[in-house]
Amino acid sequence: MKRLLLLTLILPSLLIAQHTIKGKFTPAKDYNFALLYKVNPTISDYVTNAEIQEDGSFEFKLDSTKTKGTYRLVYAVPQEDYNFDIIYNGKEDIELTFNSETGVEFIKSTENKLLAAYTNSMSMVTQSIGNYFSQESEDKKALKAIFKTQKETQENFEKAAQGTRALAFIKANKPYVPETIEPVENYIANLKAHYFDYVDFNNPVLQSSNFLEERMLNYVFGMSSETKDEVENYKENIDVVFGHMKTAPKEVQRILLFDLWQQMADLREEAVANYISENYLMDVAVNLNDQQLLKDLILYKNLSKGIVAPNFNIEIEEKGKVITKKLTDLKGAENYVIVFWSSTCSHCLDEVPQLQKFVNTFEKNKVKVVAIGLEDEPYGWKNLTYDYPEFIHVYGKGKWDNKIGNAYGVSSTPTYFILDKDKKILAKPLDFEVLKEYFGEADEE
């Protein structure tokens, strides 16, 4: 009975036995909270959070319900930019340090230390290869020795990682190693041709990490061609990447392709972003019945440079009569500036007078402003329109639920678009200063 009683006392503590992920951030003053997520192929599940102490230390406690896998530690916003992955095998405590300059270093954790050691070792070998070719050395014996080291390093780490989650990453990162010495041009071409030889886009371990994303981005942005311009090079690389991921689940394709699309959109590479959506991402969205993604991709395309701006009605007084015209019916100006503003927006009340003053510095018929007031009610807006008699004014009823504003993807005011005489979009200035710079550069040309 005593033994049975002792077992009943011990059993609950065994069931809730904990492992920990703890560490220290430096400099401590730059960090407040840390969030922990379990990374899965298509979604990351929130696990817990920890306050970062004054000395930079933190600790996550993981009970027995937390299964092995890849966990993501987020330490700032936006979350997609400020994070790093941790392998958790469910058997050990993990300890680490993180510095904003040098990144993460694992002090305690067999698998994470193994993967970090592999990454560092292969990086040093790669650097040696780069140094050899950059110095235009002809010592083939030395180059053979470097490649021999690279091959042996890969093999040794694969053996050491047997039975661990780290093995999937080590094998997927296996580099191209030439059997014989070859000219640098051939070596670079083969590096590109064999870049994805060991990357399995269907591997759930790789899917549950940032590995596939990083591999994809490194290829698209890192593999260049001297015979093609940047846009064509991007497109060719994207075709290669999709060729390797096309058998992966559609949900995985969506995540990777959308991330690549977003990267291009952020870089204002509109032609490339639209190439991704038209050739690959829209098809994936249709397959998944993701209507919101389709809507966003179409909106982006409709507002790309070189496209005729979305049309809308404009009421204009001519000869004492109010007539309705379309945006595309307007004539007489070399350029048109569409500005979405609001009578209740403090930034607008500061910038719209500046816009008026700036436009009035140009010759007549150089620039015409179409000002669309996104409003809940017309009275305050109507009174302000008399201060800007040179503008063509449009009342945007419903404010954030206005048809014109929605067609232009407006989410804040003021928002600017610059059109040519044919109403094709020339630029989408982020603010008034950028708008002024655009016309300054145009005048210089």
GUDRENLO-114949 format. One record per residue (C-alpha): x, y, z. Coordinates in pm, 1 decimal. Each point is the difference from the previous one (the first is absolute). Example, Ala and Ser with C-alpha at 12.3 -4.5 7.8 and 13.67 -1.06 7.14 Angstrom:
! residues 2
+----------+----------+----------+
!     east !    north !       up !
+----------+----------+----------+
!   1230.0 !   -450.0 !    780.0 !
!    137.0 !    344.0 !    -66.0 !
+----------+----------+----------+
***
This chain:
! residues 445
+----------+----------+----------+
!     east !    north !       up !
+----------+----------+----------+
!      0.0 !      0.0 !      0.0 !
!    286.2 !    235.0 !     81.0 !
!    158.5 !    -69.8 !   -337.1 !
!   -330.8 !     53.6 !   -177.3 !
!    -53.5 !    326.1 !    183.8 !
!    352.6 !    113.7 !    -90.2 !
!    -62.5 !    -85.9 !   -366.5 !
!   -323.2 !    201.2 !     -7.1 !
!    188.6 !    299.0 !    138.8 !
!    287.6 !    -28.1 !   -247.2 !
!   -203.1 !    -80.8 !   -312.7 !
!   -155.1 !    347.1 !    -48.6 !
!    342.0 !    163.7 !     20.4 !
!    131.4 !   -242.4 !   -262.1 !
!   -289.4 !     78.7 !   -230.9 !
!     64.2 !    372.4 !     18.7 !
!    379.0 !    -32.0 !     -9.1 !
!    139.2 !    308.7 !   -164.6 !
!    282.3 !     98.6 !   -225.5 !
!    100.4 !    361.4 !    -45.1 !
!    116.9 !    234.8 !   -270.7 !
!    186.3 !    280.3 !    166.8 !
!    256.7 !    256.4 !    -93.1 !
!    109.9 !    359.1 !     -1.1 !
!    -46.8 !    288.2 !   -243.0 !
!    261.6 !    273.6 !    -38.6 !
!    -17.9 !    290.5 !     16.9 !
!   -279.8 !    -65.3 !    249.7 !
!   -154.4 !    346.2 !    -31.6 !
!   -102.3 !    -71.4 !   -359.9 !
!   -235.8 !   -284.2 !     89.7 !
!   -319.0 !    -33.7 !    204.6 !
!   -187.0 !   -319.5 !    -83.1 !
!     68.5 !   -329.2 !   -176.5 !
!   -270.3 !   -212.2 !   -163.6 !
!     29.4 !   -370.1 !    -80.2 !
!   -179.5 !   -176.8 !   -285.7 !
!     -6.2 !   -361.5 !   -116.1 !
!     70.7 !      4.1 !   -374.3 !
!   -211.3 !   -230.5 !   -217.3 !
!      3.8 !    -34.8 !   -380.5 !
!   -285.1 !    245.5 !    -57.9 !
!    -49.5 !    189.0 !    327.1 !
!    183.9 !     93.1 !    317.3 !
!   -177.3 !    -71.4 !    328.8 !
!     49.2 !    233.5 !    293.9 !
!    153.3 !   -177.9 !    299.3 !
!     91.6 !    250.8 !    268.6 !
!    177.1 !    327.1 !     76.1 !
!    260.4 !    124.3 !    244.6 !
!     98.0 !    338.7 !    130.7 !
!    360.3 !     92.6 !    -61.8 !
!    156.4 !    105.1 !    328.8 !
!    219.1 !    303.5 !     60.8 !
!    314.0 !   -209.1 !    -51.3 !
!   -136.6 !   -132.3 !   -332.1 !
!    -85.2 !   -346.5 !    130.4 !
!   -317.2 !   -193.3 !    -81.3 !
!   -137.0 !   -350.6 !     47.0 !
!   -270.0 !   -212.1 !   -165.4 !
!   -124.2 !   -307.8 !    184.3 !
!   -112.7 !   -285.0 !   -224.5 !
!   -208.5 !   -273.0 !    157.9 !
!    -40.8 !   -353.1 !   -133.1 !
!   -280.3 !    108.4 !   -236.2 !
!    248.1 !    198.8 !   -208.9 !
!    109.4 !   -236.9 !   -274.6 !
!    332.8 !     -5.8 !   -179.3 !
!     39.0 !    216.4 !   -304.8 !
!    112.4 !    344.9 !   -110.5 !
!    -95.9 !    292.6 !    220.9 !
!     26.5 !    367.4 !    -98.2 !
!    102.6 !    265.4 !    249.5 !
!   -130.2 !    347.0 !    -86.8 !
!    166.4 !    293.8 !    173.5 !
!   -133.4 !    311.8 !   -177.9 !
!   -245.4 !    120.1 !   -264.7 !
!    -62.7 !    -54.4 !   -280.1 !
!     12.9 !   -363.3 !    108.0 !
!     96.7 !   -130.4 !   -343.4 !
!    322.7 !    201.5 !     11.8 !
!    109.6 !    -43.2 !    362.5 !
!     15.3 !   -366.9 !     84.8 !
!    216.6 !   -310.4 !     -3.7 !
!    -69.6 !   -373.5 !      0.3 !
!     84.4 !   -251.8 !    272.1 !
!      0.6 !   -379.5 !    -32.4 !
!   -164.6 !   -166.8 !    299.2 !
!     34.6 !   -377.8 !     28.8 !
!   -208.5 !    -35.4 !    314.9 !
!    295.0 !   -149.8 !    189.0 !
!    216.0 !    290.7 !    111.1 !
!      9.5 !    351.8 !    136.2 !
!    115.9 !    272.6 !   -237.8 !
!    208.7 !    302.3 !     88.7 !
!    103.5 !    278.9 !   -233.8 !
!    116.3 !    357.7 !    -34.2 !
!   -116.2 !    251.2 !   -257.9 !
!    175.1 !    316.6 !   -109.6 !
!   -145.6 !    242.8 !   -251.9 !
!    332.5 !     11.8 !   -185.7 !
!    116.7 !   -362.9 !      7.2 !
!   -330.1 !   -187.6 !     23.0 !
!    -78.7 !   -312.4 !    200.6 !
!    256.9 !   -227.7 !    166.9 !
!   -101.1 !   -324.7 !    168.9 !
!    174.8 !    -73.6 !    328.2 !
!   -191.4 !   -315.2 !     84.3 !
!   -181.1 !   -223.1 !   -251.3 !
!    144.0 !   -295.0 !   -189.5 !
!   -195.4 !     45.0 !   -323.0 !
!     14.7 !    378.1 !    -23.3 !
!    372.2 !      4.3 !     74.9 !
!     55.5 !   -273.1 !   -259.3 !
!   -189.1 !    193.4 !   -268.0 !
!    180.3 !    322.7 !     90.0 !
!    337.9 !   -176.0 !    -16.8 !
!    -89.8 !   -142.1 !   -341.5 !
!   -106.2 !    341.2 !   -130.1 !
!    320.5 !    164.4 !    125.7 !
!    224.0 !   -275.1 !   -137.2 !
!   -157.2 !      2.3 !   -345.4 !
!      8.3 !    378.6 !     -4.1 !
!    374.9 !     -1.5 !     59.3 !
!     54.0 !   -251.5 !   -281.5 !
!   -216.8 !    207.9 !   -234.4 !
!    202.7 !    308.2 !     92.1 !
!    321.3 !   -188.5 !    -81.0 !
!   -137.6 !    -91.4 !   -344.4 !
!    -98.5 !    361.9 !    -61.2 !
!    343.6 !    123.2 !    103.6 !
!    167.7 !   -250.1 !   -231.0 !
!   -192.2 !    111.9 !   -307.2 !
!     14.6 !    371.2 !     84.1 !
!    378.7 !    -19.1 !     29.9 !
!     12.8 !   -178.0 !   -338.2 !
!    225.8 !   -262.5 !    149.9 !
!    129.0 !   -282.0 !   -222.4 !
!     86.8 !   -233.6 !    284.1 !
!   -233.2 !   -285.0 !    -97.1 !
!    132.4 !   -218.1 !    279.4 !
!   -118.5 !    256.1 !    254.8 !
!   -343.3 !     19.8 !   -163.5 !
!    -33.4 !   -379.5 !      2.0 !
!     81.6 !      3.7 !    371.0 !
!   -271.9 !    258.6 !     64.6 !
!   -261.8 !   -202.1 !   -187.4 !
!    113.4 !   -315.8 !    179.3 !
!    -51.3 !    180.3 !    330.9 !
!   -343.5 !    116.9 !   -111.0 !
!   -108.7 !   -351.6 !    -95.0 !
!    136.4 !   -156.7 !    319.7 !
!   -154.8 !    270.6 !    216.7 !
!   -340.3 !    -68.9 !   -153.0 !
!     36.6 !   -375.6 !     48.9 !
!    123.0 !     29.8 !    359.3 !
!   -284.1 !    227.1 !    106.3 !
!   -258.5 !   -223.0 !   -166.5 !
!    135.0 !   -293.1 !    201.4 !
!      3.9 !    202.6 !    321.3 !
!   -359.0 !    113.6 !    -56.7 !
!   -150.3 !   -346.2 !    -48.5 !
!   -321.7 !    -32.4 !    198.6 !
!    -35.7 !    376.5 !     51.8 !
!   -230.6 !    259.2 !   -149.7 !
!    310.0 !    194.8 !   -105.2 !
!     79.5 !   -266.3 !   -260.6 !
!   -275.7 !    122.3 !   -233.1 !
!    154.5 !    347.2 !    -13.8 !
!    355.8 !   -128.5 !    -40.1 !
!    -92.6 !   -233.2 !   -285.7 !
!   -211.7 !    265.9 !   -173.7 !
!    292.0 !    242.0 !     13.5 !
!    242.7 !   -242.3 !   -167.0 !
!    204.5 !    201.7 !   -251.5 !
!    114.5 !    -81.6 !   -350.3 !
!    355.4 !   -140.4 !     12.6 !
!    173.1 !    -50.9 !   -337.7 !
!    161.8 !   -336.0 !    -68.2 !
!    279.7 !    165.7 !   -193.6 !
!    144.7 !    351.3 !     -9.9 !
!   -201.3 !    221.2 !   -231.8 !
!     20.1 !    364.2 !   -114.0 !
!   -168.5 !    249.1 !    230.5 !
!   -271.4 !     71.2 !   -259.5 !
!    -93.1 !   -367.9 !    -13.3 !
!     10.1 !    -27.6 !    378.5 !
!   -237.6 !    294.4 !     44.9 !
!   -234.6 !   -139.8 !   -267.1 !
!     -3.0 !   -337.8 !    173.5 !
!    -62.3 !    159.6 !    339.2 !
!   -312.6 !    155.1 !   -148.6 !
!   -105.6 !   -316.8 !   -185.0 !
!     32.8 !   -220.4 !    310.0 !
!   -123.0 !    251.2 !    258.5 !
!   -320.2 !   -193.5 !     78.4 !
!    132.4 !   -354.8 !    -48.7 !
!    -52.4 !    -95.5 !    363.6 !
!   -286.0 !    234.6 !     90.4 !
!   -325.8 !   -189.2 !     46.2 !
!   -290.9 !    243.7 !      3.5 !
!   -221.4 !   -285.2 !    124.4 !
!    207.0 !    -59.1 !    313.6 !
!   -218.3 !    103.2 !    298.6 !
!    309.6 !     77.9 !    210.8 !
!    120.5 !    251.3 !   -258.8 !
!   -353.4 !    132.4 !    -45.4 !
!    -20.1 !     61.7 !    375.8 !
!    287.0 !    249.3 !     -3.4 !
!    131.1 !    299.4 !   -191.3 !
!    242.9 !   -218.0 !   -200.3 !
!   -203.4 !    -26.0 !   -322.2 !
!    -75.8 !    372.1 !      3.7 !
!    366.0 !     93.8 !     48.1 !
!    112.5 !   -248.1 !   -264.6 !
!   -252.3 !    140.8 !   -246.5 !
!     90.3 !    364.6 !     63.9 !
!    373.1 !    -67.7 !    -14.7 !
!    -42.3 !   -159.0 !   -340.3 !
!   -231.3 !    263.4 !   -148.5 !
!    203.9 !    296.2 !    120.2 !
!    345.4 !   -159.6 !      4.6 !
!     25.9 !   -184.4 !   -330.3 !
!     65.7 !    262.0 !   -265.6 !
!     68.6 !    -19.7 !   -372.0 !
!    219.1 !    240.6 !   -194.1 !
!   -197.1 !    -61.7 !   -319.0 !
!   -337.5 !    106.0 !    141.3 !
!   -132.4 !    315.4 !    161.2 !
!   -112.3 !    -10.4 !    362.1 !
!   -371.1 !    -50.6 !    -67.6 !
!     54.5 !   -283.4 !   -247.0 !
!    251.2 !   -158.9 !    236.0 !
!   -255.1 !      9.6 !    283.4 !
!   -264.8 !   -157.6 !   -221.5 !
!    231.5 !   -280.1 !   -111.9 !
!    100.0 !    -74.7 !    359.0 !
!   -363.8 !     -0.7 !    111.6 !
!    -81.7 !   -254.6 !   -272.2 !
!    277.6 !   -226.0 !    129.6 !
!   -117.2 !     31.3 !    361.2 !
!   -358.4 !    -85.2 !    -88.7 !
!    116.7 !   -297.3 !   -204.2 !
!    138.4 !   -148.3 !    320.9 !
!   -294.9 !     89.0 !    225.6 !
!   -286.0 !    -89.0 !   -237.2 !
!    -63.3 !   -340.1 !    160.3 !
!    -18.3 !    147.7 !    351.3 !
!   -344.0 !     49.8 !    161.7 !
!   -184.5 !    305.7 !   -132.7 !
!     -3.3 !    153.7 !    349.0 !
!    380.1 !    -14.9 !      9.9 !
!     24.5 !    144.5 !   -350.5 !
!   -228.3 !    283.7 !    104.1 !
!    216.5 !     92.5 !    298.5 !
!    325.0 !     -1.5 !   -198.2 !
!   -132.7 !    169.4 !   -312.7 !
!   -183.1 !    268.5 !    196.4 !
!    316.1 !     74.4 !    197.7 !
!    193.7 !     37.0 !   -324.5 !
!   -278.1 !    214.4 !   -149.2 !
!      5.2 !    221.9 !    310.8 !
!    377.6 !     38.7 !    -23.1 !
!    -30.1 !    120.8 !   -358.9 !
!   -289.9 !    230.1 !     86.1 !
!    198.9 !    154.1 !    285.8 !
!    292.4 !     56.6 !   -238.5 !
!   -244.1 !    159.3 !   -247.0 !
!     88.1 !   -262.4 !   -259.2 !
!   -354.8 !     10.1 !   -133.5 !
!     70.1 !   -187.4 !   -323.2 !
!    151.7 !   -289.7 !    194.4 !
!   -272.6 !     -1.3 !    266.3 !
!   -267.0 !    -15.7 !   -271.5 !
!    195.5 !   -276.1 !   -177.2 !
!    -14.6 !   -210.1 !    318.4 !
!   -372.5 !     56.3 !     45.3 !
!   -100.6 !    -49.1 !   -363.9 !
!    209.1 !   -312.5 !    -59.1 !
!    -15.9 !   -174.4 !    336.3 !
!   -162.4 !    162.0 !    301.5 !
!   -343.6 !     68.5 !   -149.5 !
!    -31.3 !   -364.5 !   -102.5 !
!     86.3 !   -107.8 !    353.5 !
!   -252.5 !    246.7 !    142.9 !
!   -271.6 !   -135.6 !   -231.5 !
!     86.6 !   -357.3 !     99.3 !
!    -29.8 !     90.7 !    369.0 !
!   -305.2 !    222.0 !    -60.1 !
!    186.3 !    286.2 !    167.6 !
!   -220.4 !    285.6 !   -119.8 !
!    170.6 !    266.0 !    210.6 !
!    342.0 !    -82.2 !   -146.2 !
!   -141.7 !     11.3 !   -352.0 !
!   -157.6 !    337.5 !     71.7 !
!    327.7 !    138.3 !    136.9 !
!    203.1 !   -124.9 !   -298.1 !
!   -245.1 !    145.8 !   -251.1 !
!     -9.0 !    332.8 !    185.3 !
!    379.9 !     18.0 !     -1.0 !
!     12.4 !    -71.6 !   -372.2 !
!   -269.3 !    260.0 !    -74.6 !
!    204.9 !    264.3 !    182.1 !
!    337.1 !    -84.5 !   -154.3 !
!    199.1 !    258.9 !   -192.2 !
!    -89.1 !     17.1 !   -367.3 !
!   -359.3 !   -113.8 !     59.6 !
!   -291.8 !    237.8 !    -67.7 !
!   -125.2 !    113.7 !    339.8 !
!   -340.9 !   -128.4 !    115.9 !
!   -272.6 !    215.5 !   -149.7 !
!   -262.9 !    190.2 !    198.6 !
!   -262.7 !    270.3 !    -46.7 !
!     74.9 !    367.9 !     47.7 !
!   -264.1 !    273.8 !     20.6 !
!    121.9 !    318.6 !   -166.6 !
!   -177.1 !    332.1 !    -45.8 !
!     17.2 !    126.1 !   -357.7 !
!   -191.9 !    302.7 !   -125.1 !
!   -215.4 !      7.0 !    308.8 !
!    -93.5 !   -367.6 !    -26.5 !
!    128.9 !   -297.2 !    198.3 !
!    104.0 !   -281.3 !   -230.9 !
!    146.9 !   -339.9 !     76.0 !
!    327.6 !   -109.1 !   -154.2 !
!    231.9 !   -293.9 !     44.7 !
!    357.9 !     36.8 !    116.8 !
!    110.1 !   -118.3 !   -344.0 !
!   -203.3 !    280.0 !   -161.4 !
!    214.3 !    273.1 !    158.1 !
!    220.5 !    183.6 !   -245.8 !
!    235.2 !    294.0 !    -10.8 !
!    271.8 !    -93.0 !    252.3 !
!    331.5 !   -177.7 !    -45.6 !
!    -30.6 !   -165.2 !    339.0 !
!   -270.7 !    -63.5 !    254.6 !
!     46.2 !    -37.3 !    373.5 !
!   -267.2 !   -196.5 !    180.9 !
!      1.9 !     70.7 !    371.1 !
!   -223.2 !   -179.4 !    248.1 !
!    -49.4 !    221.2 !    302.3 !
!   -248.4 !     77.1 !    277.9 !
!   -120.1 !    312.9 !    178.3 !
!     57.7 !   -180.3 !    333.4 !
!    359.4 !   -104.8 !    -80.8 !
!    264.4 !    223.8 !    160.7 !
!    272.0 !   -113.0 !   -243.2 !
!   -231.6 !     85.4 !   -290.1 !
!    -72.7 !    346.5 !    135.6 !
!    375.8 !     54.5 !     11.9 !
!     93.0 !   -149.4 !   -337.4 !
!   -289.5 !     96.2 !   -229.8 !
!     77.2 !    374.4 !     25.7 !
!    363.4 !    -83.1 !    -77.1 !
!   -113.6 !   -204.3 !   -299.6 !
!   -202.0 !    296.1 !   -125.3 !
!    293.8 !    235.6 !     36.4 !
!    235.7 !   -247.1 !   -169.2 !
!   -228.3 !    -65.6 !   -299.4 !
!    -48.0 !    373.5 !    -51.2 !
!    375.2 !     33.6 !    -65.5 !
!    -38.2 !   -188.8 !   -327.8 !
!   -108.9 !    138.1 !   -333.3 !
!   -370.1 !    -16.2 !    -75.0 !
!   -117.1 !   -347.1 !   -108.0 !
!    315.8 !   -165.8 !    132.6 !
!   -163.7 !   -165.7 !    303.6 !
!   -366.4 !    -33.2 !     94.7 !
!   -112.6 !   -124.7 !    340.3 !
!   -297.5 !   -229.6 !     52.9 !
!    -74.8 !     11.5 !    374.4 !
!   -222.1 !   -274.6 !    137.1 !
!   -133.1 !     73.7 !    347.8 !
!    -67.3 !   -317.4 !    195.9 !
!   -267.1 !    114.8 !    242.0 !
!   -270.4 !   -122.1 !    235.4 !
!   -201.9 !    314.6 !    -73.2 !
!     46.4 !    273.3 !   -263.6 !
!    -34.8 !    326.8 !    191.6 !
!    350.1 !     56.4 !    134.3 !
!    153.6 !   -128.6 !   -322.2 !
!   -218.1 !    222.6 !   -219.7 !
!    102.3 !    314.1 !    188.5 !
!    368.6 !    -83.9 !    -40.4 !
!    -28.5 !    -59.9 !   -374.6 !
!    -49.2 !    374.7 !    -53.1 !
!    358.1 !     51.0 !    117.3 !
!    124.0 !   -202.4 !   -299.0 !
!   -189.9 !    127.6 !   -304.2 !
!    268.3 !   -132.1 !   -239.8 !
!    -67.6 !   -359.8 !    102.6 !
!   -257.5 !   -235.3 !   -144.4 !
!   -190.1 !   -115.5 !    308.4 !
!   -172.7 !   -335.1 !     48.9 !
!   -206.1 !    -91.2 !    304.1 !
!     94.5 !   -344.1 !    133.7 !
!   -307.2 !   -100.8 !    195.6 !
!     50.3 !   -269.7 !    260.8 !
!    363.7 !     86.4 !     70.7 !
!    179.1 !   -338.0 !     42.4 !
!   -286.0 !   -180.7 !   -169.8 !
!      7.9 !    214.3 !   -310.7 !
!     -2.3 !   -167.0 !   -340.5 !
!    268.6 !    223.6 !   -149.2 !
!    226.5 !    -27.6 !    301.8 !
!    -40.3 !   -378.2 !     -1.2 !
!     86.2 !    -16.7 !   -371.2 !
!    323.4 !    185.8 !     76.4 !
!     80.3 !   -204.4 !    309.8 !
!     -0.4 !    306.4 !    224.4 !
!     59.7 !    -81.4 !    366.4 !
!    121.3 !    340.1 !    122.6 !
!    -15.6 !    366.1 !    -93.1 !
!    151.2 !    181.6 !   -172.8 !
!     75.4 !   -250.2 !   -277.0 !
!    142.6 !    113.4 !   -333.4 !
!      3.3 !   -130.5 !   -357.9 !
!    171.0 !    168.8 !   -295.0 !
!   -147.8 !    -64.9 !   -347.1 !
!    102.7 !     95.7 !   -350.2 !
!   -233.7 !    169.8 !   -248.8 !
!   -147.2 !   -339.4 !    -94.2 !
!    -70.2 !    -73.6 !    370.5 !
!    265.1 !   -270.7 !     20.7 !
!    160.7 !    -30.0 !    342.7 !
!    348.9 !    148.1 !      5.2 !
!     73.5 !     -5.2 !    371.9 !
!   -151.3 !    -59.2 !    343.8 !
!    187.8 !    239.9 !    229.3 !
!     11.7 !   -105.7 !    362.5 !
!    -42.2 !    360.6 !    114.8 !
!      2.5 !    359.0 !   -119.7 !
!    380.4 !     30.7 !     10.7 !
!     35.6 !   -299.3 !   -230.1 !
!   -259.6 !    154.0 !   -231.8 !
!    206.1 !    319.0 !    -23.2 !
!    312.8 !   -202.1 !    -69.1 !
!   -174.4 !   -182.1 !   -282.9 !
!    -88.7 !    317.9 !   -183.8 !
!    345.5 !    140.6 !     67.6 !
!    160.8 !   -301.4 !   -162.9 !
!   -251.1 !     11.6 !   -287.7 !
!     89.7 !    364.7 !    -68.3 !
!    371.1 !    -83.5 !     -2.6 !
!    -59.2 !   -274.1 !   -256.6 !
+----------+----------+----------+
***
